[in-house]
Amino acid sequence: MIPFSPPRIDDKIIAEVVDTLKSGWITTGPKTKRFERNLIEYTGAKSVLCLNSATAGLELMLRWFGVGPGDEVIVPAYTYCATANVVIHCGAVPVMVDIDTNTFNLDVTQLKKLVSKRTKVIIPVDIAGLPCDYDAIYEFINEPAVNSLFIPNNEIQKTLGRILILSDAAHSLGAVYKGKKTGTLADISVFSFHAVKNLTTAEGGAVALNLPKPFDNDELYRFLCVLGLHGQNKDALSKTKGNWRYDVITAGYKVNMTDIQAAMGLVELERYDSDTLVKRKHIFELYTSYFKNDSKYIIPVYENDNFKSSFHVYLLRIVGINEMQRDEIIQRIYNRGVSVNVHFQPLPLLSFYKELNYKISDYPIAYNNYMCEISLPVYYDLSDEMIFQVVNAVKDSVDEVLNSK
Ligand SMILES: Cc1ncc(COP(=O)(O)O)c(C=O)c1O
């Protein structure tokens, strides 16, 4: 069986994790701090905070910004549920926007009809690792007619003076937009290091801070360390260093990264550009070479003059099929020994959001892209021979289902 996306666990990762286990310090400590510094160097962000997930990072930042009941946050209809669930956790309303057919990313031209005086944040999602059009998003929020709608509710919102752009960069570590890496493209960007991601720490995430002046990103980092650890003004390591006494300054959360997770991240980050992304790009290009001349397939966009993806998910589309045929194709691919996937079910298709009255008919592009989409395996240990096997399994299954119409 060819799996969909197993993690790369080799001797280097195992040695670094074992080193942490033997060090006597397994929760947040020196390795987490080193991983944060390395992520700053890698992305160019002003500051980086590591956490136990991207979900925690998104929620922490919404709460820091003071998002709550009465507020609206614009999210794409086509994303993983985490992007919208965190808005619900804060008591605010996710306002969904349809996507652009070619890129699968939110359609900036549709923001105008959705923005209101309740809009506090937009969460663009870099689907499959492809950065959104951040210039167009900033141009939109800075339009006088849009900016004048913004009503700040607290000092932080007053200081920013406009809608916050909180990028869900769960897929896009290492992706580039107009010469700049993700982590520097939005006010705040959140990466995921979940087990299926390009760079994994089993579970994990990071918040990259890039807020404009007069915000002090380092000072905010120090505050977020406190907010992400029960509001304690000292972490566990500092408390062991003689001056044990600590205070709790707010009822904070418990979302810190452990040094065991950071150990994996340190190894993964060191070889990310030189090895991981090179391999993933090769896999994308090989898939494309097999599918591009067959008019039954729409290959994904992942590189042009303006952007370069992080090659996270290969979103293949099959022309003219419906949802049932897609599912039948997936079953046949599986029967041929290949595990594929679908990214994503648009949120209005999911029970919780359906019950809140979101309607898939309001998001026709999201539905059209979803119904004919199949995500192919992409991972470090996938060989060219295995890719050939995947391609044959896909093509044979598609032909069978199309011929049985
Ligand atoms: C687009 C998107 N956002 C957020 C997340 C949440 O990431 P995590 O599992 O690290 O919380 C995911 C996870 O798959 C995702 O795909």
The ligand as an ORCA input file, in Angstrom:
! r2SCAN-3c Opt
* xyz 0 1
  C      -5.714     25.006      6.640
  C      -5.455     24.499      8.021
  N      -5.531     25.356      9.053
  C      -5.299     24.961     10.329
  C      -4.964     23.659     10.601
  C      -4.764     23.261     12.032
  O      -3.472     22.832     12.274
  P      -3.138     22.063     13.644
  O      -3.531     20.651     13.455
  O      -1.654     22.231     13.802
  O      -3.892     22.733     14.720
  C      -4.865     22.734      9.570
  C      -4.526     21.339      9.878
  O      -4.570     20.447      9.088
  C      -5.124     23.158      8.247
  O      -5.082     22.297      7.232
*
